[in-house]
Amino acid sequence: MFATLLDPAAFAAQREEQFALVASLGGPFFTHNVDDGAAARARGLQVALVVEAPDGVIDVRDCERILAFAPELCAVPLPDLRDVSVRARRIEQLAGSLSKLAGHHRLLLALETPLAALTPAEWSQLPIESLAIDPIGDPDAWRGAATLPGSCGLILGLIPPPGGNTPASTEVLLWGIRYAASLGARGGERVGIAGLPHRAGGVAPAINADDSAARVARLSDLLRLSSADTATLREELDPRSFSPAADRLAARHKTEKA
């Protein structure tokens, strides 16, 4: 599992600060800019180059730019697929664009519009390696993620940017991480967590450094707790987040083994 920021500029105004925050989390650096990507790579960061795909079509020049830079991830915003009358065409167009990026890790960003509940057959048409969703802002995204093949990675945008909504409780967020890992028998190694960008079209507030640091710290803490042992979880989490039935079952198994 890894943690990152889907839009580092939402968490820090200066580029060097953005690099430092992403480095502290250990995940890839997301950017639309090749020069920023090159600077991030020079600092030892992996790079996720974001390229637009209106209606599912990636401009040929953008494809050339990706292939020349060779980012560790190619991040492509997923077009709105809720209208079934245009869904098939947009999926076909997106699949054609993504196929030109074969050999790269292709990540779909389902963040700016609600994620349609795609069928397994529809997902199978898209040559991708992972998907990013906003399960807090778009709870219905779970329906789309539920049919995503377990071989694909799933990145959860869990922490709003500075000035945004208060993050959900640690217990709720950990539940989401575990649920993502269970879908399609994905496993935790194919799950990532992230800080979200500001909503498209909105006016981004001035970045409060303390608020930003606290939200990045929440991501780091979630990463730590996602692999913590039971004793640590019981010490730090609300006792109500543990299932009495699961506790009884674990105790019975322990007795049987003894």
Number of C-alpha atoms within 10 A of each C-alpha: 19 18 25 26 26 29 21 24 19 22 30 22 14 10 14 11 14 21 22 16 22 24 19 14 19 16 22 25 26 25 20 14 11 18 11 17 21 16 15 24 17 10 12 12 20 21 25 25 26 24 19 16 18 16 18 24 19 19 14 11 9 14 16 13 15 19 16 10 14 17 22 17 21 24 25 25 21 25 25 19 21 14 9 10 9 12 19 14 14 20 22 16 18 23 19 17 20 24 14 15 18 12 9 18 17 23 26 22 21 22 24 18 19 21 25 20 19 18 14 14 10 15 18 14 14 19 19 21 18 23 24 26 28 26 21 18 15 15 12 15 21 21 15 18 25 18 18 25 18 19 13 16 24 28 27 23 24 25 24 25 29 27 16 15 10 11 15 12 11 17 18 11 21 16 13 18 23 14 17 25 21 15 17 15 13 19 18 19 11 19 24 24 28 25 25 25 22 21 14 10 7 7 8 15 12 12 16 13 13 10 15 19 14 12 20 26 15 18 23 20 12 20 19 11 18 17 12 11 9 10 8 11 17 13 9 12 14 12 12 9 12 13 10 11 9 10 11 11 12 12 11 12 11 10 9 8 6 6
